[in-house]
Amino acid sequence: MVVIRLARGGAKKRPFYNIVAADSRFAAGGRFIERVGFYDPKAPEGRESLRVAMDRLTYWQGQGAQMSPTVTRLVKQFAKQAAQ
């Protein structure tokens, strides 16, 4: 099954997360199918901290991919930002 989840990157105490579509059998930080966006929780003021390619996200959901709870929360946050 394909899942849309976060893959951690970045340095120690400086997290950076890629939002990826991956096969659920692979490790969370390992192999993935496609990068759909990113989330930078430590982004300085004025720099983009969240980006999601909504067209690719809807494509993967159409293919039966499930989003993790955290990604669901971030996508709602992104949609709220885009509406403003």
PLY file of the C-alpha trace (Angstrom):
ply
format ascii 1.0
element vertex 84
property float x
property float y
property float z
element edge 83
property int vertex1
property int vertex2
end_header
0.00 0.00 0.00
1.17 3.53 -0.76
1.28 5.98 2.14
1.94 9.71 2.17
4.14 10.45 5.16
7.05 12.50 6.45
10.67 11.52 5.82
13.09 13.25 8.19
16.20 14.96 6.96
18.31 17.82 8.23
20.94 17.95 10.91
20.90 17.14 14.59
18.40 19.42 16.40
17.58 21.06 13.01
14.82 18.90 11.53
13.59 19.13 7.95
10.87 16.86 6.62
10.05 15.84 3.09
6.44 14.86 2.42
6.74 11.72 0.33
4.61 9.05 -1.28
6.18 5.73 -0.31
5.44 2.04 -0.18
4.41 1.22 3.38
6.87 -1.69 3.50
9.90 0.61 3.30
11.41 2.50 6.24
9.99 5.94 6.98
13.28 7.67 6.17
14.21 5.35 3.33
13.15 4.68 -0.22
10.17 6.59 -1.60
8.25 6.90 -4.86
7.81 10.66 -5.16
8.48 13.82 -3.14
5.20 15.73 -2.79
6.34 18.65 -0.62
8.31 19.69 2.43
7.88 20.95 5.99
10.51 22.98 7.83
9.39 23.47 11.45
12.43 25.65 12.26
12.14 28.01 9.27
13.02 31.61 10.18
10.38 34.33 9.94
9.68 35.27 6.33
10.85 31.98 4.83
8.48 29.34 3.51
8.04 26.55 6.03
5.49 24.37 4.25
4.90 23.54 0.60
2.63 20.84 -0.81
2.01 19.99 -4.48
-1.75 19.56 -4.16
-2.13 18.15 -7.69
0.29 15.30 -6.92
-1.30 14.74 -3.52
-4.75 14.33 -5.06
-3.26 12.05 -7.74
-1.83 9.70 -5.11
-5.03 9.76 -3.09
-6.87 8.82 -6.28
-4.52 5.85 -6.59
-5.52 4.71 -3.09
-2.72 6.25 -1.00
-3.45 6.95 2.66
-2.09 10.03 4.44
-0.53 9.79 7.87
-2.27 11.79 10.63
0.56 14.35 10.73
0.48 14.88 6.96
-3.31 15.28 7.13
-2.87 18.04 9.73
-0.17 19.76 7.66
-2.25 19.62 4.47
-5.18 21.27 6.28
-2.77 23.94 7.54
-1.43 24.47 4.00
-4.94 24.76 2.54
-5.80 27.35 5.20
-2.64 29.34 4.32
-3.40 29.17 0.59
-6.94 30.45 1.13
-5.67 33.66 2.76
0 1
1 2
2 3
3 4
4 5
5 6
6 7
7 8
8 9
9 10
10 11
11 12
12 13
13 14
14 15
15 16
16 17
17 18
18 19
19 20
20 21
21 22
22 23
23 24
24 25
25 26
26 27
27 28
28 29
29 30
30 31
31 32
32 33
33 34
34 35
35 36
36 37
37 38
38 39
39 40
40 41
41 42
42 43
43 44
44 45
45 46
46 47
47 48
48 49
49 50
50 51
51 52
52 53
53 54
54 55
55 56
56 57
57 58
58 59
59 60
60 61
61 62
62 63
63 64
64 65
65 66
66 67
67 68
68 69
69 70
70 71
71 72
72 73
73 74
74 75
75 76
76 77
77 78
78 79
79 80
80 81
81 82
82 83
